[in-house]
Amino acid sequence: MLALSICIADRYKVSIGDGIALSGATTILLLYILAFFRGMKLIGVVGLVFVVVILLGSFFSAKKNNAEKTTKKEPFCGFSLKIYALDPLFIMFVAVVAIVTILTRQQVFSWWDDINFWSSDAKQLFYMNGFPGKYGNVSPEFGDYPPVTSIFKWLFLQISSGSYNESLQFAGYFSLNLIFLMPLAGKLRKWIGDGWGVGALKKTTLQVTSFAVVALLPGVFNGIIYYGTPADITMGIVYGALLLAIYDQDIVDESFYYVRIALYSSVLFLTKSVGIEWAIFAFLFYLFTRKKSWKILISCAVSGGFYMSWLLFCFINRRVAKLTGAGLRMATSGTYTAPQNTLEKAGYFIEGFWTMPMHADSNLTFDISTGAAVLILAAFLFALKRSGILNAVEAKKIGIFLGISGLLCYGIIFLAHISIFQTEDQYLDAYAMAVSISRYACPFTLGGFYLIMGVFCNGCSKVSLKISKRIGIAFLMFVLLTADYTGVYKHLWGYRKSVEENIKYCYDMVDDEGRILVDNLVQNESLWGKRVLVMRDGHTYTWVHDTYISKEASPVALVYDGYLAEQESFGDMANKILTSHASYLYVEDVDGTAAELFDPLMKNGEKFIPSTVYKIEISEKGVVLTSI
């Protein structure tokens, strides 16, 4: 990936930051294709062949140049490894990724959404080397969630390819986000190089500072990035990179321009289910602000093709998320009515929007609200227009686009809270609502600032050096004064104080029966990527415990149901097994009351034994259980 980034940077005369982001997108999409065939590890072969070809080509090109004693050197693929490998931006990227990987090496998952899906999904990819088949995905309630974050976590999990090490998921997640922040880092570096004189110390200090600002930027808008691995923030970063890539129409090669749009939008589609919303906004941004070309249809076709491939895969393999199903039912039933607490939620929404910090942490610096961020975004856009960096027409178009997309974004988020989230009472609180708004609207706020900062860097040469420095320093100071340093500290170092506590909590949540279950299933590789129905006494509510058990059991996919021995029959059990679409059954029977329910389903009159894995066979006679 790094070698490809160097090739791209030199071939198309763009910054190494642009090269890293485009090569990262290419790597992700290649891994995505390989995952369908459970051949993700073939990326190692592809990478090795590519690097060998590059090195041999560079060697023979240099040898040819020396033999011909030419002063016009044209190395293989038109680049010099030495020049780009010593580029400060390249060095900082590699160094920061390495440092974060080392510092997070003891991290364990504690955020609920990671426990529920994100970590389990990446873990299944690690063990299976690709996507599971029909009904085989872990966390079935989130079946159609796209795989980009899991794919890049998989890449870093290969650092410990012999055994699963979940802490590497944190490094993979951070690196994925940093990759798509690199185009902005490249533009800031150019701004520093063009306008800050020749002082080596001053330039180095500014380059390091600007890189730190770019790395800190996402945490300004949502602090969950430091406590878990949410796809929403990644989606916001990719959306910002896509908007800036679209804006760059006049400064890059045309083929590079449309290829980059195609690859970035493909990654955006595959980052989260609502990525389609932001991809549509991005294409509208192109139509509204850029010169039109039929080639954008090719970009749309490529990215749309990747998205449709995922939807088709989910349809074939019956991967439908709970929220997707609920949303479709509400949209098509015609029976939706707003909840009685709609006005109350509206009040909390407004209060959270204007008064509560986006990143939900307390810092010595400023912890700004979503409303404040939107006003500051508008102020920066006005400053670009007033200074002459943006002409009036362009500023008006960008302002209208941001205004309309922002209104739609926050309107959709509020609608979600009174529809698919209407039963979640935790949002009857301004603080919780603020965290939710900042998370789900992160593509708008973060993506908007990404775009505006990039626009500034593109046009800073149009104004005097004094004005350029003022606006640029204002951007840097905004991030430095509003970043979530508490979250950064916790993510890189402070988490160590709670590692043992988090491990113990997960251990207790799984409990002894859960560990027996996990041991019985995970050790049998034939069960990987297969759905197992776990049944236990239905008098006990165990949903939260089940979520932790499912995480530990990945790559085996678990679904759960209960039995009521005093009122249900073996026919009821057969129906529950059929509707579960499971391939295997595992029954916990602490009280010894399940035998009468399952004995009649056993093959050839075998005796039912609890805490045993049974294969489910469907025949003309109905459900038959066979011991494995």
C-alpha positions in Angstrom: 0.0 0.0 0.0 2.8 2.4 0.9 4.7 1.5 -2.3 1.5 2.1 -4.4 1.1 5.5 -2.7 4.5 6.5 -3.9 3.7 5.4 -7.4 0.5 7.4 -7.4 2.1 10.5 -5.9 4.8 10.7 -8.6 2.8 9.5 -11.5 0.0 12.2 -11.0 2.2 14.8 -9.4 0.1 15.0 -6.2 1.1 15.0 -2.6 2.2 11.8 -0.8 -0.9 12.4 1.3 -3.2 12.0 -1.7 -1.2 9.0 -2.7 -1.6 7.3 0.7 -5.4 7.9 0.7 -5.9 6.6 -2.8 -3.7 3.6 -2.3 -5.6 2.9 1.0 -8.9 3.0 -0.8 -7.5 0.6 -3.5 -6.3 -1.8 -0.8 -9.6 -1.8 1.0 -11.6 -2.5 -2.2 -9.2 -5.2 -3.2 -9.6 -6.8 0.2 -13.4 -6.4 -0.1 -13.3 -8.4 -3.4 -11.1 -11.1 -1.9 -13.3 -11.4 1.1 -16.1 -12.9 -1.0 -13.9 -15.8 -1.8 -12.4 -16.1 1.7 -9.0 -15.2 0.2 -8.1 -12.1 2.0 -4.6 -13.3 2.8 -3.9 -13.4 -0.9 -3.4 -9.6 -0.5 0.0 -10.6 0.9 1.0 -12.3 -2.3 -0.4 -9.4 -4.4 1.6 -6.9 -2.2 4.8 -8.9 -2.4 4.7 -9.3 -6.2 4.0 -5.5 -6.6 6.9 -4.5 -4.3 9.3 -6.9 -6.1 8.3 -5.6 -9.5 8.7 -2.0 -8.3 12.1 -2.6 -6.8 13.4 -4.6 -9.8 12.0 -2.0 -12.2 13.7 0.8 -10.3 17.0 -1.1 -10.2 17.1 -1.9 -13.9 16.0 1.7 -14.8 18.8 3.1 -12.7 21.2 0.7 -14.3 20.0 1.7 -17.8 20.4 5.4 -17.0 23.9 4.9 -15.7 24.9 2.9 -18.7 23.6 5.5 -21.1 25.2 8.3 -18.9 22.1 10.4 -19.4 21.4 13.4 -17.2 17.6 12.9 -17.7 16.8 10.1 -15.3 13.5 8.3 -15.8 13.2 5.6 -13.1 10.7 2.9 -13.4 7.1 4.1 -12.9 8.5 7.6 -12.9 9.4 7.9 -9.2 12.3 7.8 -6.9 11.8 5.6 -3.8 14.4 7.6 -1.9 12.7 11.0 -2.5 9.3 9.9 -1.3 10.4 7.5 1.5 12.2 10.5 3.0 9.2 12.8 2.6 8.4 14.3 6.1 4.7 13.6 5.6 5.4 10.0 4.7 7.7 9.6 7.7 5.2 11.2 10.1 2.4 8.9 8.8 4.4 5.7 9.3 5.8 6.9 12.6 2.5 7.9 14.1 0.8 4.6 13.0 3.7 2.7 14.6 3.5 4.7 17.8 -0.3 4.3 18.2 0.0 0.6 17.5 2.5 0.2 20.3 0.6 2.5 22.8 -2.7 0.7 22.2 -1.3 -2.8 22.5 -3.1 -3.5 25.7 -6.5 -2.0 24.8 -9.7 -4.1 25.2 -13.2 -3.4 24.0 -15.6 -1.9 26.4 -17.9 0.3 24.3 -21.3 -1.3 23.8 -21.5 -1.0 20.0 -18.1 -2.7 19.7 -19.2 -5.5 21.9 -22.4 -5.8 20.0 -21.0 -5.8 16.5 -17.9 -3.9 15.3 -15.2 -6.0 17.2 -17.1 -9.3 16.6 -17.3 -8.7 12.9 -13.6 -8.0 12.5 -12.8 -11.1 14.6 -14.9 -13.3 12.3 -13.1 -11.9 9.3 -9.8 -12.8 11.0 -10.7 -16.4 11.6 -12.5 -17.0 8.3 -10.3 -15.0 5.9 -13.4 -13.5 4.4 -17.2 -13.2 4.6 -19.3 -16.1 6.0 -22.1 -17.7 4.0 -25.9 -17.7 4.4 -27.1 -17.0 7.9 -23.4 -17.3 9.1 -22.7 -13.7 10.1 -22.1 -12.9 13.7 -24.4 -10.3 15.3 -27.4 -11.1 13.0 -29.2 -8.0 14.2 -26.6 -5.9 12.3 -26.3 -8.1 9.3 -26.2 -5.6 6.5 -23.7 -3.2 8.1 -21.0 -2.6 5.5 -17.5 -4.0 6.2 -14.8 -1.2 5.5 -13.8 -0.7 9.2 -13.7 -4.5 9.8 -11.6 -5.0 6.6 -8.9 -2.6 7.7 -8.9 -3.9 11.2 -8.4 -7.4 9.6 -5.2 -6.0 8.0 -3.7 -5.0 11.3 -4.8 -8.2 13.0 -2.4 -9.9 10.7 0.4 -8.4 12.7 -0.5 -11.3 15.1 -1.6 -13.7 12.4 -0.9 -16.7 14.6 -3.4 -15.7 17.3 -6.2 -13.3 17.7 -5.2 -10.0 19.5 -8.1 -7.7 19.7 -6.0 -4.6 20.6 -4.7 -4.5 17.1 -8.2 -3.5 16.0 -7.7 -0.2 17.6 -4.5 0.4 15.7 -6.2 -0.6 12.4 -9.1 1.7 13.1 -6.9 4.7 13.9 -4.8 4.0 10.8 -7.9 3.8 8.6 -9.0 7.2 9.8 -5.5 8.7 9.4 -5.2 7.4 5.8 -8.2 9.4 4.7 -7.0 12.5 6.6 -3.7 12.5 4.7 -5.0 14.6 1.7 -5.7 17.4 4.1 -2.3 17.0 5.8 -0.7 17.2 2.3 -2.5 20.5 1.5 -1.5 22.0 4.9 2.1 21.0 4.2 2.0 22.8 0.8 0.5 25.9 2.5 3.4 25.9 5.0 6.0 25.3 2.2 4.6 28.1 0.0 4.3 30.8 2.6 6.5 30.4 5.6 10.0 31.2 4.4 13.0 29.0 4.4 13.7 28.6 8.1 14.2 24.8 8.6 13.2 24.9 12.3 10.1 27.0 11.7 9.0 24.8 8.8 9.6 21.6 10.8 7.7 22.9 13.8 4.7 24.0 11.6 4.7 20.7 9.7 4.6 18.7 12.9 1.9 21.0 14.3 -0.2 20.8 11.2 0.0 17.0 11.2 -1.0 16.9 14.8 -4.0 19.2 14.0 -5.1 16.9 11.2 -4.9 13.9 13.5 -6.8 15.7 16.3 -9.5 17.0 14.0 -12.0 14.1 14.2 -12.0 14.3 18.0 -13.2 17.9 18.0 -16.6 16.6 16.6 -17.0 13.3 18.4 -15.0 11.8 21.3 -16.3 8.2 20.8 -13.4 7.8 18.4 -11.2 7.5 21.6 -13.4 5.0 23.4 -14.4 2.7 20.6 -14.3 2.1 16.9 -17.5 3.8 15.4 -17.9 3.8 11.7 -19.7 7.2 11.8 -16.5 9.1 12.4 -14.7 7.2 9.6 -17.6 7.9 7.3 -17.2 11.6 8.2 -13.5 11.6 7.3 -14.1 9.8 4.0 -16.9 12.1 3.2 -14.7 15.1 3.8 -11.9 13.6 1.7 -14.5 13.0 -1.1 -15.8 16.6 -1.0 -12.3 18.0 -1.2 -11.4 15.6 -4.0 -14.5 16.8 -6.0 -13.5 20.4 -5.3 -9.9 19.8 -6.7 -11.2 19.5 -10.3 -8.9 22.2 -11.7 -5.7 21.2 -10.0 -5.3 17.5 -10.8 -5.2 15.3 -13.9 -8.7 14.5 -15.2 -8.3 10.7 -15.1 -6.9 10.9 -11.6 -9.8 13.1 -10.6 -12.6 10.8 -11.7 -10.8 7.6 -10.5 -10.3 9.1 -7.1 -14.0 10.1 -6.9 -15.0 6.6 -7.8 -12.7 4.9 -5.2 -13.5 7.3 -2.4 -17.2 7.1 -3.0 -17.0 3.3 -3.1 -15.3 3.3 0.3 -18.0 5.7 1.6 -20.8 3.4 0.4 -19.2 0.5 2.2 -18.4 2.2 5.5 -21.9 2.3 6.9 -25.5 1.7 5.7 -26.2 5.4 5.7 -23.1 6.0 3.6 -25.5 6.2 0.6 -27.0 9.5 2.1 -23.6 11.1 2.2 -22.5 9.7 -1.2 -25.7 11.3 -2.7 -24.8 14.6 -1.0 -21.3 14.4 -2.5 -22.5 13.8 -6.0 -25.0 16.7 -5.6 -22.0 18.8 -4.6 -20.3 17.9 -7.8 -23.4 18.8 -9.9 -24.0 22.1 -8.1 -20.4 23.4 -7.9 -18.2 21.8 -10.5 -17.9 21.7 -14.3 -19.9 18.7 -15.5 -18.6 15.8 -17.5 -20.0 12.5 -18.6 -17.1 10.8 -16.9 -18.8 11.4 -13.5 -21.3 8.7 -14.7 -18.4 6.2 -14.8 -17.4 7.2 -11.2 -21.1 6.7 -10.1 -21.3 3.4 -11.9 -18.1 2.0 -10.2 -19.1 3.1 -6.7 -22.7 2.1 -7.3 -21.5 -1.3 -8.5 -19.6 -1.8 -5.3 -22.6 -0.8 -3.2 -25.0 -3.0 -5.2 -22.6 -5.9 -4.8 -22.9 -5.6 -1.0 -26.7 -5.3 -1.1 -26.9 -8.3 -3.3 -24.6 -10.3 -1.1 -26.7 -9.4 1.9 -29.9 -10.3 0.1 -28.6 -13.7 -1.0 -27.2 -14.5 2.5 -30.2 -13.0 4.4 -28.2 -10.3 6.2 -30.7 -7.7 7.3 -30.1 -5.4 10.2 -32.8 -5.0 12.8 -32.9 -1.2 12.3 -33.0 -1.6 8.5 -36.1 -3.9 8.8 -37.8 -1.6 11.3 -37.2 1.4 9.1 -38.6 -0.3 6.0 -41.6 -1.5 7.9 -42.3 2.1 9.2 -41.8 3.5 5.7 -44.1 1.1 3.9 -46.8 0.2 6.5 -48.5 3.6 6.4 -49.3 3.2 10.1 -46.5 5.3 11.6 -47.5 7.8 14.3 -45.2 10.1 16.2 -44.6 9.1 19.8 -46.3 11.1 22.6 -42.9 12.4 23.8 -42.0 14.0 20.4 -42.1 17.5 21.7 -40.1 16.5 24.8 -37.5 14.9 22.5 -37.4 18.0 20.4 -36.6 20.1 23.5 -33.7 17.8 24.4 -32.6 17.8 20.8 -32.4 21.6 20.7 -30.8 21.8 24.1 -28.2 19.2 23.2 -27.5 20.8 19.8 -26.7 24.2 21.3 -25.4 23.7 24.9 -23.7 20.3 25.2 -20.2 19.5 24.0 -19.9 17.3 21.0 -17.1 15.1 22.2 -18.7 14.6 25.7 -15.4 15.0 27.5 -14.2 17.8 29.8 -11.0 19.5 28.8 -9.1 22.6 30.1 -9.6 24.0 26.6 -13.0 24.7 24.9 -15.6 21.9 24.7 -17.9 23.3 22.0 -21.4 22.3 21.1 -22.7 21.2 17.6 -24.4 24.5 17.2 -21.2 26.4 17.9 -19.3 24.2 15.4 -21.9 25.0 12.7 -21.6 28.8 13.4 -17.8 28.6 13.3 -18.0 26.6 10.0 -20.1 29.4 8.6 -17.7 32.0 9.9 -14.7 30.4 8.2 -16.6 30.2 4.9 -17.4 33.9 5.2 -13.7 34.6 6.0 -12.6 32.8 2.8 -15.1 34.9 0.8 -14.2 38.2 2.4 -10.5 37.6 2.0 -10.8 36.8 -1.7 -9.7 33.2 -1.4 -13.2 32.2 -2.6 -15.0 34.3 -5.1 -18.6 35.3 -4.4 -20.1 32.8 -6.7 -18.2 29.8 -5.4 -18.7 30.9 -1.8 -22.5 31.2 -2.4 -22.6 27.7 -4.0 -20.7 26.1 -1.2 -22.7 27.9 1.4 -26.0 26.8 -0.1 -24.8 23.3 -0.4 -23.7 23.1 3.3 -26.9 24.9 4.4 -29.3 22.5 2.7 -27.3 19.3 3.4 -27.0 20.4 7.1 -30.7 21.0 7.5 -31.5 17.7 5.9 -28.9 15.9 8.0 -30.2 17.2 11.4 -33.8 16.8 10.2 -33.1 13.1 9.4 -31.4 12.6 12.7 -34.3 14.0 14.7 -36.7 11.9 12.6 -34.7 8.8 13.5 -35.1 9.6 17.2 -38.9 9.7 16.9 -39.1 6.7 14.7 -36.6 3.8 14.8 -35.1 5.1 18.1 -38.4 6.1 19.6 -38.4 3.3 22.3 -34.8 4.2 23.5 -35.5 6.4 26.5 -31.9 7.2 27.1 -32.4 10.0 24.5 -34.8 11.8 26.9 -31.7 13.6 28.1 -29.9 16.6 26.5 -26.4 15.1 27.1 -27.2 11.8 25.5 -29.0 13.6 22.7 -25.9 15.8 22.1 -23.6 12.8 21.9 -26.0 11.1 19.4 -26.3 14.3 17.3 -22.5 14.8 17.1 -22.0 11.1 16.2 -24.6 10.7 13.5 -24.0 14.2 12.0 -20.2 13.8 12.1 -20.1 13.6 8.3 -21.6 17.1 8.0 -19.5 18.9 10.7 -16.2 17.1 10.2 -16.7 16.7 6.4 -17.6 20.4 6.2 -14.5 21.6 8.0 -12.4 19.2 6.0 -13.7 20.8 2.8 -13.3 24.4 4.0 -9.7 23.8 5.3 -8.8 22.2 1.9 -10.4 25.1 0.0 -8.3 27.5 2.0 -5.1 25.7 1.2 -6.0 25.6 -2.5 -6.7 29.3 -2.7 -4.3 30.8 -0.2 -1.9 32.0 -2.9 -4.6 34.3 -4.2 -4.2 36.6 -1.2 -1.3 38.3 0.6 1.0 36.2 2.8 -0.3 38.1 5.8 -3.9 37.2 5.3 -3.0 33.6 4.4 -1.1 33.2 7.7 -3.9 34.7 9.7 -6.6 32.5 8.3 -4.4 29.4 8.4 -3.4 30.0 12.0 -7.0 30.5 12.9 -7.8 27.0 11.5 -4.9 25.5 13.4 -5.9 27.3 16.7 -9.5 26.3 16.3 -8.6 22.6 16.3 -5.9 23.0 19.0 -8.3 24.8 21.3 -11.3 22.5 20.8 -9.7 19.0 20.5 -10.5 16.2 22.9 -7.2 15.9 24.8 -8.9 13.9 27.6 -10.0 11.3 25.1 -6.6 11.2 23.4 -4.9 10.6 26.8 -7.4 7.9 27.7 -7.0 6.2 24.3 -3.2 6.1 24.3 -2.3 5.8 27.9 -5.0 6.3 30.5 -6.9 3.2 29.5 -4.4 1.1 31.3 -6.0 2.0 34.6 -9.2 0.3 33.7 -7.9 -2.7 31.5 -8.1 -5.2 34.3 -11.5 -3.9 35.4 -12.9 -4.1 31.8 -11.5 -7.6 31.3 -13.1 -8.8 34.6 -16.4 -7.2 33.7 -16.5 -9.0 30.3 -15.4 -12.2 32.1 -18.3 -11.9 34.6 -20.8 -11.0 31.8 -19.9 -14.2 30.0 -20.2 -16.3 33.2 -19.3 -20.0 33.6 -22.1 -21.4 31.5 -21.2 -19.0 28.7 -17.5 -20.1 28.8 -18.5 -23.7 28.5 -20.7 -22.8 25.6 -17.9 -20.8 23.9 -15.3 -23.5 24.5 -17.6 -26.2 23.0 -18.3 -24.1 19.9 -15.1 -22.2 19.0 -12.8 -25.2 19.1 -14.8 -26.9 16.4 -13.7 -25.1 13.2 -16.5 -26.7 11.2 -18.9 -24.4 13.1 -17.1 -21.2 12.1 -19.4 -19.1 10.0 -22.4 -21.3 10.9 -25.4 -20.2 12.8 -26.0 -21.9 16.2 -29.3 -21.6 18.1 -28.7 -21.4 21.8 -31.7 -22.3 23.9 -32.1 -21.9 27.6 -34.8 -21.5 30.3 -37.1 -18.7 29.0 -37.9 -17.4 32.5 -34.6 -15.5 32.6 -33.7 -12.4 30.7 -30.2 -12.7 29.4 -29.9 -10.3 26.4 -27.0 -8.3 27.7 -25.1 -11.5 28.7 -25.8 -13.0 25.3 -24.2 -10.1 23.6 -20.9 -10.6 25.5 -21.1 -14.4 24.8 -21.6 -13.8 21.1 -18.5 -11.6 21.0 -16.4 -14.3 22.6 -17.9 -17.0 20.4 -17.1 -15.2 17.1 -16.4 -16.6 14.4 -19.4 -18.8 15.3 -22.7 -17.0 14.8 -25.1 -17.3 17.8 -28.8 -16.6 18.0 -30.8 -17.1 21.1 -34.2 -18.3 22.2 -35.9 -19.7 25.3 -38.1 -22.6 26.3 -40.8 -22.8 28.9 -40.8 -26.5 29.9 -44.2 -26.3 31.8 -46.2 -25.0 28.9 -44.4 -25.8 25.6 -44.1 -29.0 23.6 -41.5 -30.5 21.3 -43.6 -29.1 18.4 -43.0 -25.6 19.7 -39.3 -26.3 19.9 -39.3 -27.5 16.3 -41.0 -24.3 15.2 -38.5 -22.2 17.0 -35.6 -24.1 15.4 -37.1 -23.6 12.0 -37.7 -19.9 12.3 -34.1 -19.4 13.7 -32.6 -20.6 10.3 -29.8 -22.1 12.4 -27.7 -25.1 11.3 -26.9 -26.3 14.8 -28.5 -26.3 18.2 -27.1 -26.0 21.7 -29.3 -26.2 24.8 -28.4 -25.1 28.3 -30.5 -27.1 30.9 -29.5 -26.1 34.4 -32.7 -27.5 36.0 -32.9 -30.7 33.9 -36.3 -29.8 32.4 -35.5 -29.8 28.7 -35.2 -33.5 27.9 -39.0 -34.0 27.3 -39.0 -31.1 24.8 -36.0 -32.3 22.8 -36.0 -36.1 23.1 -38.7 -36.5 20.5 -36.6 -34.5 18.0 -33.5 -36.8 18.3 -32.5 -39.0 15.4 -33.0 -42.8 15.8 -34.3 -42.4 19.3 -31.0 -41.1 20.8 -31.2 -39.6 24.2 -31.0 -35.8 24.4 -28.0 -34.5 26.3 -27.8 -30.8 27.2 -24.7 -28.6 26.6 -24.0 -30.6 23.5 -23.9 -29.4 19.9 -26.5 -31.0 17.6 -26.7 -30.6 13.9 -30.2 -29.6 12.7 -31.6 -31.6 9.8 -34.8 -30.7 8.0 -36.7 -33.6 6.4 -40.2 -34.5 5.4 -40.8 -35.7 9.0 -39.7 -32.2 10.3 -36.8 -31.2 12.5 -34.3 -33.9 13.4 -31.3 -33.4 15.7 -28.0 -35.4 15.2 -25.1 -35.4 17.6 -21.8 -34.2 16.2 
